[in-house]
Amino acid sequence: MLELFRNMMKEEWRVHSTMFGSLSFALFPVMIFGIAFMGSFLIPLMHTTIPAGNLTLLIHANYLMLGIMVGGFGLLGNEVMNRRFGQASLLAYSARSLPLSEKFIFTNFVVKDTVYYFSLWVLPFGFGYILASPFTGVPLARALLLLLTLTLSFLFGLCGVFFLSAVYARSRPALWLVLLALGVGVGGLSAATGMNPALFFPPLLLNSAFTWGNLVLSCVVLAILFAVAIWLFNPESVGSEKSYRDSFAPLMQRFSFLPHPPLAAKDTLDLYRSGSMVGQTIFSFILPLAVIWFFLSLLGPYFPPHGLLFIFAITAGVIASTMYTWVTMFDSFGPYACLPVAVSTLIESKLTTFAVLQLVPALFIAVVALLSGEGAYLLPAVVLGISVSFYAVGVMAWLTGLSPNVLVYDVKVLAVYLVLVGIVLTVFTGLAYANPLYAFASLALAIPAWLFIRKAKVKWDAVDPAGF
């Protein structure tokens, strides 16, 4: 197992370093380290507006969300072993040529991805805070404890969603039963204690009062979730096949009002038949946002009136922009190279499908506004969230073309993305806080979004298609 894991890690490095250079990829964790190191000196300033406990809660919620966003391995199933990596001849495809079981390879793949994301996101952040601790007066033990609890937060999100997505891949009704049981348990805990259940999140409990017993219990729960998810994994055998009725022609007719009906129909079928349309919506959008709302509700008193709804709408917009990665993850320009199709045409098609998918975040933000008693601000909240989403995806298309899942780890790309999107988020958060109706000003983001998309088409048409 160690040999396969080591080679998978080398493979991951080579894939990314080949695309945008070893130095750019190696500098990615350095940038995360720098952000944490410099941000540590701003903590005393943040404490003037947000108490230390709530700041800790927010950081843990972010890493829980990171784990949730990357933990949907159960959705990959046969895609990992066949279609997604088969054409690249990666090691995840080696069950076809080596005497290794699919489950064994998939276990290594999941462990590799877990270590990979931990090394890129969690460890550099924690290490930056640890190195800053002598200068900020934070005890070293306290800084090390934060690294431990952030790691556990990330793993709880990853293992929890891995388990849920594996259940989903096996049986949809079983997933709803598990979620119902989870909801009843959380509701019962809240009713029994009269406290927000988010306060009982194990890493938070460990951060506030460390005990070896709680640490061991947390590790046992994580191990059980991971082991059960691996046990549930059951990719289709190599010789199996599925038969579908012809859906392409009818879909193409339905999408005749779109710029590229055949491509839109293909994207829709890709999402549907891979299980990503429903699965990604649940595990990469609804679930992360539900967790965010769960934790943000504790910070309500520290936001201006109606501020909680608008910060949630902005967050939903940023996460909704990642739907662009859904429609590009199973496709590349290679198969189209022999056809009279330009890269810009594919980008336009993917963005069209993305625009249709924005109905999901719009409805979700509207439901949250109604359930939270903020129905009067439903329209400005939806406008703000969707405007941010389209602006962010415009920046993403310009920077990454058809490869957002890979190029995001180019430190130059991520730095430019964070600056361009961060400025907009700061400005429109302030405007929405000042007056909810100012959220309508976010409609102006359509102009830079359109410019970025136009630049993306020109830029990626000029790039050698062999680089995709």
Secondary structure, DSSP 8 states (H G I E B T S, - for coil): -HHHHHHHHHHHHHHHHHHH-HHHHHHHHHHHHHHHHHHHTTHHHHTTTS-HHHHHHHHHHHHHHHHHHH--GGGTTHHHHTHHHHTTT-GGGGGGTSS--HHHHHHHHHHHHHHHHIIIIIHHHHHHHHHHHHHHT--HHHHHHHHHHHHHHHHHHHHHHHHHHHHHHH-HHHHHHHHHHHHHHHHHHHHHH-S-GGGG-HHHHHHHS--HHHHHHHHHHHHHHHHHHHHH-----TT--------HHHHHHHTTTSS-HHHHHHHHHHHHHTTHHHHHIIIIIIHHHHHHHHHHGGGGGGS-TTHHHHHHHHHHHHHHHTHHHHHHTT--SGGGTTTT--HHHHHHHHHHHHHHHTHHHHHHHHHHHHHTT-GGGHHHHHHHHHHHHHHHHHHHHHHHTT-HHHHTTSHHHHHHHHHHHHHHHHHHHHHHHH-GGGGGGGGGGHHHHHHHHHHHHHHHHSS-GGG-
